[in-house]
Amino acid sequence: MSETLRGKASIPFSLSMPGATSDKALLEGRTRDMRATGLSLIVPDIRIGEEELVGEDRTLKIVLALPTGPVEMQVEPVRYERLAAEEMEPGYLIGVRIKEISDEDCLRFVKYLRALR
């Protein structure tokens, strides 16, 4: 995927840890911006249950709710920061790198990014 494809967009998503089976193991948030290789995510918490979302060798599953339908991907967190209380959306900003995405979802994701330009 091309690194130059990027755009600011607030798209809802659900986030989970692969292998989790409980509905309580799901966190919802919104994107801040997206690029072909990664996303900036805003989440209300840095944990799902007892598990931290960030850490070495951590993989997360994200389902983006694009207007054309859901796009699923596996991502790895590369950085995070707590958002200040005066931010419009308090919580955490997590930068993630896309590790795995199906060809079909990748095509729809890239098409959506191109439409943001």
N, C-alpha and C positions, 0 to 999 in steps of 0.2 A: 504494500500500500504506500502511496506517496505521502511523505511528511508534510508537503505544502497544503494538502487539503485540510482545512480547519475552519471552525466557526464558533461563535458564541451562540449557545442555545440552552434553554432551560427545559430539558426533557425529563419526565418522570422515569424512574427506574426502580427495580427491586434488586436487592443484593443478598446473596447467601454464600455460605461456604459449601463447596462441593461435598456431597455425602450427607449433608444435613437433611433430616426428614421432617422436622417439626415446623409448623407455621410460625412458631416463635423464633425460629432460626432465620428469620427474614427481616431485612431492614429496608425501608423505602427512603428515597431521596430524590434529588434533582441534579442534573448536570449543570455545570457553569460554562464550560466550553468543551469542545470535542475536536479531535484531529484524527487523521487516519490511523495513527499508531497509539493513541491513548486518550484519556478523558480526565477532566477535573470534576470530581463528585462532591456534592454537599450532602452530608448525612447528619442526623441529629445526635448520633452517638458514635464512639470509636469502638464499641463492643457489640457483639451479638451474644447475649447471655454472658458466659464467662470468657468467651474467646475474643481476643483483640483482632481487629480487622487488618492491622498492619503488623509487620514482622518479617523476619527472614524466611524465605521460602514459602510465603503465604500466597495462596491462590484463591481468588474470589470469583463467583459466578454473578454476572450482571445480565438482567433482561431489561433492555431499553424499550420504552413504549413509544416508538416512532409512529408518526401519522399513518405510515404504510403497513404497520403491524410490528409485532415484537421482534427484536433482534437480540440474540443471546450470544454472550462471549465470556471467555475466561480471561481474567486480568490479574496482574500482580501489582500491589501497591509499591510506589517508589518514593513517596513522601507524603507527609500530612502536617496540618497545622490546625490549631483551634481558632475558630473565627471569633472576633471580638464581639462582645455583647451588643454593641451598637450596629453590627452588621444587619442587613435586612433578614438574613436567615442565619440565626445563631446555630452553632454546631461545629462541625469539622469539615475542612476541605482536604480531600484525599486525591492525590495525583496517581493515576494508574496507567500501566502499559498493557496494551492488548497482547495476550499470549496466544489465544486461539479463538477462531471464529470460522463458522462454516462459509463455504464459497457463496452460497445464496445470501446469507445474512451480510457478508462482507460487501457484496454488490449493492444491496439495498442501503447499507450504511454509507458507503461511498457516494451513492446517488443522492442521498439526503444531504451529506456534507457539501456536495457540489451545488445543491439548490440554495444553501445558505449564503453563497458568495454574492 
